[in-house]
Amino acid sequence: MLDRVAIEELSASYHTERLLNPRDNDYIRASGIGSCRRQIAYRLKWHREGKEELPTWTHGLFTFDLGHGIHYRLQSRLSNVGTLKWVDAEPSFNDSGVLEWHGNCEIPLKNDEYRIAGHCDGLTRPLRRVTKVIDGVSIETLEATSDDDPLGKRYILDIKSITARERVKIDYDPNTGYVRNHQVLPSAFEKLTAPKDDHISQVSLYAWMTTQQGFRTDRIDQPLKSLPSLMVIYVAKDLDPTYYAKKPDDYPSPKHLLNSPYKVFTLDVNPKHLPVLLRKATGIWKALDAGELPPRDYNHKPERPVYACVDCPFRKDCYQDEGYFDQDELSTPPIVSYRNSLIDPNLITMG
């Protein structure tokens, strides 16, 4: 028997968990630096004013939760408790009984000058590319090396889970409603040939913050002397195993045993990109500190919708003069309000 009450209780728990572990919006999130300037400003402004954002669809919260699980498993694989040992870290329990990473996984990063903060997914040991002969075959591998190895290179790690579902574009006959034509469009994972611009911006800021005054971990006691490189790992969380056979150039048959739902990109930080990101942060804070909002990065109109605006939690306030989104507001379900009412406010700590 389908138990709808149990389903709703599970769903409500996602919202309750967000209340117990709120995001700290005193600073600009590095993970959101690629977002619209006004959206970033609204998030900071509402946090100052104690206003709540629109509730998030539970399906979205579940997707985030799935991503967190993927992060944890990959961090375990990459660290001292895993097989690669690229990252000098292992998990342990904090005073609240929550499993956390210490060392170079989940490093909190903060810069007070530009008021930017975030958590990078990991900082590797210096890694060196080595060619070895195994069973008569030359292979290239990445191995941890010492800090004084001139060929060693550290990487800021960023893990992104991404969909591999193909999309179907359907053309309907306006008179009959029958399908006239359809087209199968490639998935977000399939289209990836380089890291997304937003992700490059995020990880570049992380790399920069590791070189600034105040950076340290329990295993690195001072800022890095040079910018680490970037390693962005995309994980296709729903990849069909038949995908590999469709891409023989990317997944040659002699290596079929190594087929996996990853795309990994490594690159150096573009030094010309960092000043652009820091100017963006400066402009947002300048507007807010003057009691204003920065301009929008997008211009939504009902006849030409902009999905960045349609999905924005501040869309109603942002477009109140135009009257858009007046009837488009999610309400908090009673079961979520009930669960939240049982929370002891003293248990809530800023996350």
C-alpha positions, 0 to 999 in steps of 0.5 A: 500500500502506497503510504502518502503520509510517510512520503510527505514526512520524508519530503518535509525532513529535507526542508527541516534540515535546511532550517537546522543548517542554514546557509551563511549569507553574510558573505558572497558565496563563491559557488554563486559568483556566476549568478546574476548580480542582483540575485546575489545582492538580494540573497545578501540583503534578505539575510541582513533583513531576516527575510526567508527565500521562497521554499525550494521544491523538494525534488530539487532538495533531493537532487542536492542531497544525491549530489552531496552523497556523490561528493562524499564517496568521491572525497573518500576515494581521493583521500587517505581513506581511499585508494588514490590518496591524492588528498591528505585528509580523512573524515572524523566526527565533530562535537555534534556527531556530524561526519566532517572532513579535516585537512584538505577536504571541504576546506572553508575559505573566506576573504574579508576584503572582498567578503567572499566565502565558500568551501572547496571540495578538496586540495590535492597533494602535489601530483606528478604525471608519471609514465610507467610500463605495466604488462608491457604497456606504457601508461600515464598516471598521476601520483602524489609527490613531495612539496619540493618536487618541481614537477608536482602540481596541486589542484583545487578539486571541484565535484559536480553531479550532472544529468545524462538524460537526453531531452526530446524536443517535440513539434505538435500540430497546432490544429490536431495536437498530433506530433509532427516531428521530434528531435532527441537532444544531447544531455548536459553531460554529453555536451560537455567539452570543457568546464562550465564558465560558472564552475571555472569562476567558482573554482578560480576564486577558491584557488585564489583564496588559498594564496591569500593571508589567513589561509591555513588548514590543520596540515598546511600552516600558511598560504600557498606560494602560487595558485594551484591548478583546477580539476573539475570532476563531472559525475553523470548520476544517471548515465545509461551504460549504452552511452559508451558504445555510442562514443567509440572515440571517447571510450575505445574498446581496449579500455572498456573496463575503465568506462565510467560516468566521469568527465574530468577537466584540468586547467590553470587559473586564468590570471585575467579572469580573477580581477573580473570576478573581484570587480563583480564582488566589489560592485555588488557590495558597493551597491548594497552598502549604499542601500541600492541593488545592482542592475540585473544581468538578464531581462525577462519578458513573458514573451521571451522568458529568461530561465535564470529569472524564472528559477530565481527565488527573488523573481517576484520582488525583482520584477514587481514594477513590471508586475511579472510573477505576481501569481507565481509563488510557492507556499510552505506545505502545512506538514513542513510548517508543523515539522519546523514548529517542533524544532528547538531554536537553540539547536539552530546554528549558522552553517 
